[in-house]
Amino acid sequence: MAETKLYKKYRSFQTFSSSLNTDIAAQQGRVIKILTEAIRAAAEPYKKQIWQTVVNDLISEQKREGQFTLSQNIADEISKMEDADIGRYMFHRYRYDIFPQEKKLDEFPPYLQIEPTSVCNYRCVFCYQTDTEFTAKAGGYMGAMTLDTFKAVIDQVVGKVEFLSLASRGEPLLCKDIDAMLQYCIGKFLGLKINTNASMLNEQHCHAILAGGVNTVVFSADAAKEPLYSQLRVKGSLDKVLANVKLLQSIKKKHYPDSKIITRVSGVMFGEDQDMDSMVGLWGDFVDQVAFVAYNPWENVYEAPVNDVTTPCSDLWRRMFVWYDGKVNPCDTDYKSLLSVGNVKEKSISQLWRSAGYETLRQQHLQKKRACLNPCQRCVVV
């Protein structure tokens, strides 16, 4: 087999532009000062240890692999925070960035990805929504999370997990309870993100997003012109999406002038026709950040050829996915849940994260036995 090109999940932005003009060095100094003072005060030994490692890494002049650093998007995030929240944020940020590299675990996943719905109104060329077996009503994969299930998950992780995304296999704004879900999250997390194609964004959704529960809203768009946009985002309209993004910006300025939410347009770098300059030229006036991530060939991993990848998948130590029906999966490349480790309706988030099923997956990856697992044997994510 030919050597396979890997898809690296860690800091996966291929290109990134921010109009927030955050000074990374200034934010680094701020973090060092705040954490140094926090370490002197009474705190849990575990938390102190992580804070001290963060400080040591940030002040070190000798850079090494696996060292914690501040990227532009991290600096942007902490620039929006009060000093009192920095310690909490950096504790969880370190777990998210470094634990997957060092293959460390504690009682909760560093990141939780919750799927309000698996249904999507688009058929993007690089997405598994193009798999008709997946989207067929008879297949059993399509549905929406109930508000009760969502609240039960949120209640378990408040104070334990700070980084969450509301999105995975589907378009979250198609969930009828999405606004109530967002309202339930107000004041509970430092890093709540919602990903949307923005096609269904309306005034009501804008207010729900801006009301205080969401820290980052990501609009998924891969082009700045037609017909390229709708060729990639099949069934989508650039004009409609642009108008909706402008709507959120206008509501933010009028009704939420003190909002600290970060807005981002993020696309998948799929072909040579896409370019960052045109993206920034169009979207840069309406959002804080513009980015591209690399293309991950996941539109139907089950039909991909078996590859030679033996590197462990970092997501096994980084994030947990909760589908609309409560099913827990270690990744969303496995969109048909062959690797599911259980259901939140039967076991807690913490129990599932440290379950025997999850640990078996991790051990098989560590022992270079991805070839024994489907679809890991066909996946390129590391």
Buried (B, 14 or more C-beta within 10 A) or exposed (E): EEEBEBBEBEEEBEBBBBBBEBEBEEBBEBBBEBBEEBBEEEBEEEBBEBBBBBBEBBEEEEEEEEBBBBEBBBBBBBBBBEEEBBBBBBBBBBBBBBBBBEEEBBEBBBBBBBBBBBBBBBBBBBBBBBBEEBBEEEEEBBBBBBBEBBBBBBEBBEEBBBBBBBBBBBBBBBBEBBBEBBBBBEEBBBBBBBBBBBBBBEEEBBBBBBBBBBBBBBBBBBBBEEEBBBBBBEEBBBEEBBEBBEBBBEBBEEEBEEBEBBBBBBBBBBBEEBBBEBBBEBBBEBBBBBBBBBBBBBBBBBEBEEBEBEEBBBBBBBBBBBBBBBBBBBBBBBBBBEBBBBBBEEBBBBBBBBBEBBBEBBEBBEEEBBBEBBBBBBBBBB
